[in-house]
Amino acid sequence: MKVERIPLRDGRDDVTLTTYVLDDSGEMLDGSPRPAVLILPGGAYLTCSDREGEPVALAFASLGYHAFVLRYSVYGDADPMQDLEPRERSQFPHPLVDVGLAMREIRDRAEEWRVDPSRIVVCGFSAGGHNAAMYGTHWDKPVITDAVGEGLRPGALIVSYAITDYVDVAERAREQGAVEQAIRRAAAVAYLGTTEPGHDALIAASPALLADESTPPSFIWATGADSLVPARHSLRFAARLADVGVPYELHVYEQGRHGLSLATQASAGSRGDLDSRAADWFRQASSWLEARFALDVPELSAWERRPLREDPR
Amino acid sequence: MKVERIPLRDGRDDVTLTTYVLDDSGEMLDGSPRPAVLILPGGAYLTCSDREGEPVALAFASLGYHAFVLRYSVYGDADPMQDLEPRERSQFPHPLVDVGLAMREIRDRAEEWRVDPSRIVVCGFSAGGHNAAMYGTHWDKPVITDAVGEGLRPGALIVSYAITDYVDVAERAREQGAVEQAIRRAAAVAYLGTTEPGHDALIAASPALLADESTPPSFIWATGADSLVPARHSLRFAARLADVGVPYELHVYEQGRHGLSLATQASAGSRGDLDSRAADWFRQASSWLEARFALDVPELSAWERRPLREDPR
């Protein structure tokens, strides 16, 4: 496996693509390209969480897919419980354009890494899930095509406990607890530059209101007990895909808090991040992905194709 | 993740330890050591199969364990369908001592890699499974302690479709097909230096006849349809552990050929290596391992432990 951290923006070390590129072997795919999964960790556009980076990359790599972790533009060290001053860096469209830069880097090096560029999955968690869904609804729009080029369509999306409808966020803000409201305000400053964005800005950041027939097939999951990003956001994104005729799969687990990542010991920050029922999402995503993007496993190996011969003795 | 290939024997590049050392993060274990899995691929002591190396390492890494792949001393390029001349290199005890060298390397660098040296699992497949079981029954015997030192006990073994009883192999050789007999003869030359080893040599290479109360707890699996290494070898190793009072777990899947590795697309060389029922072994091994060697996931994260404060607004 080739693990390498590649800066994607000149003069900055915060926007990076970390590769988890699998070794080739004549005993297995023998040079055939593999699908890849590009992972966008969450962190309210304030940070990129380690819990949703390497552990998730290794989970997909263990299925035979190349994996990549993108650390996109975020606000940086901040206490979400304090009022934040806006910073340009983490605001729309910069984190979204970073996804395009990552897609272009993978596409440019597809031959070297033996990636099938038509089978790159973008998989995000929480704010990273929002960023993934934004990319899925903007990859063919000028915000991406002008900045990084045409044709960088993801083969599929995996959208985990993500905000997808900022209009809903604004309308229901008062239903949430004090901590959730503080995080919501900090994230709004980070991504939209203000705690009180206008209606057009809310719509422009809402994949559940923007998805169309060019949005890729999507696997969506959430937990019903999530108090920070209600599962309603996942339902709305699914409903929009149903409306526009894009294939999707949706799993909402009744229990489990926000930010479970894999919901196993491999990604847990504390015991509350362990949830054996919600951990099912990864098995479901794995079989969904394999049905769509199975590896090109040969019918017969070289040994099985060898000419028949007599018993050598 | 730190991937590095480390030579274990001076002046040779064929005996190597490849690391798959997980990144530490303040959001997760925050410096706490993790258990590790040392993987020994199979290949009849003629080769070390890629199919039982990196894909297996990544499967264990995806559970939160550090992983290591040992390429131990093997015969080298050879057509098992031809008669082979003995070579010293791959013969007992060299491949076994290589496991000790790997255990010592991991132990020596445990602090740097944040490995818990009391929780190193040795996991082997086919000939690698034999080598793992041999290590489990020899780690406290002079063949290891004189060569690499005392106290290098594995915390557990995972023994996959391995030969464990060479006396049985010799007695039943004629029951097998021509191809299986040819591979058996080649493997015997590689490991024992002759196609007709004496009775003492057969016993000395048979973990199912040697295991005692110092053998570590073992997870054992095989497929009933394996025509190269009959599942009887797994049954015999399990029966011996039962006799000497060592905890063990055993899964024999009715169908599935020899050498399935993970039995998924991640390790398949051809379609015959895919087996959704036998692929269950890894889930069973994962929960067996977690029951014994769970990561030290904190009760509460730093964020959860923060002092309570008033609503900031």
Interface residues (C-beta under 8 A of the other chain):
Chain A: M1 K2 V3 Y20 L22 D23 S25 G26 E27 M28 S49 D50 R51 E54 P55 L58 A59 A61 S62 L63 G64 M81 Q82 D83 A178 A182 T264 Q265 A266 S267 A268 G269 S270 R271 G272 D273 L274 E290 A294 L295 V297 P298 E299 L300 S301 W303 E304 R309 D311 P312 R313
Chain B: M1 K2 V3 Y20 L22 D23 S25 G26 E27 M28 S49 D50 R51 E54 P55 L58 A59 A61 S62 L63 G64 M81 Q82 D83 A178 A182 T264 Q265 A266 S267 A268 G269 S270 R271 G272 D273 L274 E290 A294 L295 V297 P298 E299 L300 S301 W303 E304 R309 D311 P312 R313
